[in-house]
Structure formats: C-alpha cells, structure tokens
Amino acid sequence: MKIIIPSSDLRNKYNEVSKLTLEEQKPVYITVNGRGDTVLINQTVYEKQLAELELLRLLSEAEDSITKGDVIDAKKAFEKIRKELK
C-alpha cells in the first residue's frame, strides 16, 4: 500500500518521515493541496534501483549485440585478451 503524506508533514516532521522511508524501504508520496507532487525514497533504496537500472541497460545492450551477431567465440575472446595483456 502506498504511503501518502501532505507536504506539511515533510516540513514539520522531517525526522519521522525520513525514519519511515528507512524502515519501510518504500517510497513516500508527498502531496501538495491533495495532489501528488513528489516521491521520497531512502538513499539505499535509490542507489539499489539505479544499480538495477544499469544492469538492465547492460543486459539490453548485450541482447542487442547478440541479435546483431556482434559476438565472438569465448575462446577467441580470451586469446585476444591474453595477447593484449602481454
């Protein structure tokens, strides 16, 4: 279930709201005059989501490379790396 609070709570009870984001590990929706305005999440949750998005981006790029046939055999790849490291 969504956690929704008015902007006045964010202003007047910041420490409680911050603690809530940490404990619940879910976004807190901030409203202004009863309308959605901002979403607040804990920094750890935010960084995890960024990492997940980056992983999805990399997987998508890899899938595109496979679809385009832009791949090489693993043995050849390791041989190439070994030669470059010498």
C-alpha positions in Angstrom: 0.0 0.0 0.0 1.2 3.5 -0.9 2.4 5.8 1.9 1.0 9.2 1.2 1.6 12.3 3.3 1.0 16.0 2.9 3.9 18.3 2.3 3.4 20.0 5.7 4.4 16.6 7.3 7.6 16.6 5.4 8.3 20.2 6.5 7.2 19.8 10.1 8.1 16.1 10.8 11.1 15.5 8.6 12.9 13.2 11.0 9.8 11.0 11.3 9.3 10.9 7.5 13.0 10.1 7.0 12.8 7.3 9.5 9.7 6.0 7.8 11.5 5.7 4.4 14.3 3.8 6.1 12.0 1.4 8.0 9.5 0.8 5.2 12.1 0.7 2.3 9.2 2.0 0.2 8.6 5.4 -1.5 6.7 8.1 0.4 4.4 10.1 -1.8 4.2 13.8 -0.9 1.1 15.8 -1.8 0.5 19.5 -2.1 -3.1 20.6 -1.8 -4.2 17.0 -2.1 -2.4 16.3 -5.4 0.7 14.2 -6.0 3.9 16.3 -6.1 7.0 14.5 -5.1 8.2 11.0 -4.2 10.7 10.5 -1.4 12.8 7.3 -1.1 15.6 6.3 1.1 19.1 6.7 -0.3 19.9 3.0 -0.1 16.7 2.1 -2.0 17.5 4.8 -4.6 21.0 3.5 -5.2 19.8 -0.1 -5.4 17.3 1.0 -8.0 20.0 2.8 -10.0 22.2 -0.3 -9.9 19.3 -2.4 -11.1 18.5 0.0 -14.0 22.2 0.0 -15.0 22.2 -3.8 -15.0 19.0 -3.9 -17.2 20.7 -1.4 -19.6 23.8 -3.6 -19.9 21.7 -6.7 -20.4 19.7 -4.9 -23.1 22.9 -3.8 -24.9 24.2 -7.4 -24.7 21.0 -8.7 -26.1 21.2 -6.2 -29.0 24.7 -7.3 -29.7 23.6 -11.0 -29.8 20.7 -10.1 -32.1 23.1 -8.2 -34.4 25.6 -11.0 -34.4 28.2 -8.8 -32.9 29.7 -11.5 -30.8 32.8 -13.7 -30.9 33.6 -17.2 -29.6 34.7 -17.2 -25.9 38.0 -18.9 -26.7 38.8 -16.3 -29.3 37.9 -13.5 -26.9 40.2 -14.9 -24.2 43.0 -15.4 -26.7 42.7 -11.8 -27.8 42.7 -10.6 -24.2 45.8 -12.7 -23.4 47.7 -11.2 -26.4 46.7 -7.7 -25.4 48.0 -8.3 -21.8 51.4 -9.4 -23.0 
